[in-house]
Amino acid sequence: MASKNDKIQIKFPDGSVKSYPKGTNAETIARIFNRAGYRTVSAMPANELPWPEGKFFGYQKHHFAWDFEYNGPKFGWSPMADQYVLHHIYRKEIAAHTQPLFIEFVLISSHAPFNRQPPYLEDWSEIGDGRIYHHREAVTFPVFWPDLTNASQAYVSSIIYEMKVLKNFIEQFIGDDALMIIMGDHQPNVQITGPDTSWSVPVHVISRNKSFLEPFKSKGYTPGLIPGQPRPHPGMESFLFDFLKSFSASGGGTGLTAKIRNRNLDSGQDIMRPGAAVEEHVEGR
């Protein structure tokens, strides 16, 4: 994205460049789901400062750090444990929802420096307002930011925690055929991976509804947690466009429910909205 005088120029994955006036209501994934009748929610527990710019994205509700009513300790860089984040959003948004939900979770327990990590709580009903973490031993490693040369074990531990939390959250709290997409924003620090490691980041797609997975399989996604797609891998910036086209009527979508208009794509193209839940079948890219 670049700014030129009173306009913003955006380069799209197909190479085209479009200009928009500053302050425009540019199309975002939240706005697309808003038009489909969803309640759109963004959970950002690491955001501890006011962020008025976040209104740009069009979410109906932002949950920032102060909205989580957390009374537990910090864990490294993270103000709270991701298990707490998921449980809080379940109680506040998912448990009694009356309309379809689109929720963006920005999870943080696997963020560097990995030196102090939350313990996993087997009984989710004990989580409460997070005070229980004051009485449970944290998982610690002798890692001192910014030196991560000895952080490999700590990093792996944080990923194991993250996967365990997500797996059990899905099993215990998501009961329908929602579509869940899990991705990281980048590879870990080069001190952990080494200088010659690929920059590719896995994308995992989970749903009880097998038809929701078919568009991803057609894009080269493979079963399991370890991606089997050969290089070169498409850039992350292509994901949203592929997702919208895959679930559109004119793009050969999977016959889901309720059409919405999406001005990001060709004029007049209809986008189909997916259902509402999560689990079981995992695809990785």
Secondary structure, DSSP 4 states (H G I P E B T S, - for coil): -EEETTEEEEE-TTS-EEEEETT-----HHHHHHHTT-EEEEEETT--S--GGGGGG--SEEEEGGGG---S--BTTBSS-HHHHHHHHIIIIITT-SS-EEEEE---TT-TT-SEEPPP-S-GGG-TTTGGGGGSPPEE---BTTB-TT-HHHHHHHHHHHHHHHHHHHHHH--S--EEEEE-SSPPPHHHH-TTS-----EEEEES-GGGTHHHHHTT-EESSS--PPSSPPPGGGHHHHHHHHTBTTTT----EEEEE-TTSSTT-EEEEP-S---BEEEE-
